Amino acid sequence: MTPENLERLEKRLANPQGFHSHGQIQGWLLSELGVSMAYKTVYKLVRYQLGAKLKVPRPKSREQDPLRREQFKEKLPEAVKILQE
């Protein structure tokens, strides 16, 4: 990996869309930079050398009512306070 390639990877990791997996990073390195790396090497490079963690939000149920979820969030602090007393 050249310093220029590392810089491009860091910029891409900083992008809010980023990557969903180390395998996806592995594919991006090959297609964009022409660099073939083993999965384990990609993981160590991203996690330890660059200090990046891949964050993927937990899936949400499609059956959830957004209005009820927001109401719950609004009332939660009050309910916790009552329980603590």
N, C-alpha and C positions, 0 to 999 in steps of 0.2 A: 504494500500500500504506500503510495506516494503521499507526501504532505498535502498536495492539492486534492487528492482523492479523499483523504481524511477530512479535509475542510468541507468538501461537498457533502460528505456523509453527515457531518455535524450539522450543517445547515438544513439538510433534509430531516434530520431527527428533531430539530427545533421547530419545524413546521407543525402547526396544530393538527394537521391530518396525519402526519408521521407514518408509522408502520404499525401493522397489527401483530406481526410476528417476526421472529428472527429469520424464518424461512423467506418471508417477503423481502427482508433486507438482503438476504443472500441472492435472491432473484434480481433485485434492483442493482446490486453491485455488478452482477454479470451483464445485465442488459445495458445499463447506463455507463458503467466504467470499464467493462470488459475484464473485471477481476473475478476470478473463480476462487471461492474460499469454502472450506468445510464449515458446516453448521456450528460446530463447537468453537471454531476460530472466530466466526462472526459474533457468537454470543459473548465470548471473552473480550473481544475488541469493543463491542458496544457497551457491555455492562461494566467492565473494569477499567479499560483504558479511557473510554469517552465518558463513563459515569452516567449513562442514560438508562432509564427504565421504560419499558414499553407499557403504556397504560391503555387499557381497553375497558370502557364502561360495562358494567353488568347489564345484561339484558333486562328489559322491563316487560311485564305482561301486557299483551294487547287488550286484555279485558279490563285493565285498570281504568277508572274514570278520572281524568285529569283534575276535574273540579273537586272531587272528594279527596284526592291526594293533596291538593293545595290547602283545603280546609283542615286536613289532618296536621299538616306542617304548621299552620297558624295556631292551632289549639294545643299542640304538643308541649311547648314551654310551660303553659299554664297548668296542664295536667301533671307534668313532672314536679312543678313547684308544690302543688297540692299533695302529691304523694310523699314528697320530702318532709312536709310538715307533719 
